[in-house]
Amino acid sequence: MALYYLETSALVKLYVHEPGTEVMLRLADRAVGHRLVVLAVSRVEFRSAVRRREREGDMSQAVAERVISLFEQHVQTRYVTQPISELVLVSAAALLDQHVLRAYDAIQLAGCLVLRASSGKEQPVFVCSDAQLLEAARLEGLAALNPVGA
């Protein structure tokens, strides 16, 4: 049993079939017992990703609604939600000075770093499908997993 921090690019793979989905489904299997953490802002990023797929014709509105509804249920019942605190925002701003990251990516990485600082012996694994963000996570000393390359 381990602690996994699911950045949105990996999280979406649990709900939309794409490369890396099988790895994510094994990771999230309740029988394995891993603790899965998502940042509060993932709710916005997740919905954005699903609605983009809907607008691009990759899924119907009905499927998009079901996917969003299932995800919202899991936010309440399955995931530990990491809040966006002042410390997360200050850390994200500092990360932007150190790494070439988009703002939301810096916030996601900062969320995991704050979680690491408060989690004691159980260190989170940063799960993400963005190569640049994974590299920044590794440079920050996090264990990282790309479900596409796993």
C-alpha positions, -999 to +999 in steps of 0.1 A: +000+000+000+014+034-010+004+070-013-001+083-048-007+119-058-027+120-091-020+150-113-049+156-137-032+143-168-030+109-150-063+112-132-083+115-165-070+081-176-092+065-149-123+078-167-113+082-204-096+053-222-062+065-235-026+053-232-018+046-196-054+038-186-046+001-177-017+012-154-040+037-137-067+012-132-043-012-116-030+016-094-065+026-083-078-010-077-094-008-043-081-044-035-046-031-037-054-004-010-033+025-022-043+060-009-050+083-038-047+121-034-060+147-058-055+185-055-087+205-050-082+223-083-082+189-101-120+192-101-117+222-124-090+207-146-108+173-149-140+190-160-121+211-185-105+180-200-138+162-203-156+192-218-128+197-243-132+161-254-170+166-257-165+198-278-140+180-300-165+152-306-145+125-288-174+118-265-211+126-264-227+150-239-244+121-222-211+103-217-194+135-205-221+140-179-217+104-167-179+107-165-181+140-146-207+126-122-187+095-115-156+116-109-175+138-085-187+107-066-151+095-063-139+129-050-163+124-021-158+087-015-125+075-030-099+103-031-081+123-004-084+159-014-054+181-009-066+217-003-051+247-021-036+266+008-015+297+010+015+275+014+006+256-019+003+290-037+036+303-023+053+271-032+039+271-067+051+307-073+086+296-062+085+266-085+079+289-114+112+306-107+130+273-108+113+253-136+096+260-169+060+252-159+025+264-166+007+279-137-017+250-130+012+226-133+032+245-107+002+245-084-002+207-089+035+201-081+034+224-051+004+205-038+024+173-039+054+189-023+033+203+006+017+168+010+052+153+011+062+178+039+032+168+060+030+130+053+058+118+075+073+085+065+048+078+038+061+098+008+038+104-021+045+092-056+037+120-082+017+104-110+016+124-142+017+121-179+034+154-187+072+149-194+082+184-184+062+183-152+076+149-143+111+162-148+104+191-124+089+167-099+121+145-101+143+176-097+123+184-066+131+150-052+098+133-057+093+098-067+074+100-100+054+077-122+043+082-158+015+057-164+021+059-202+057+047-198+051+023-170 
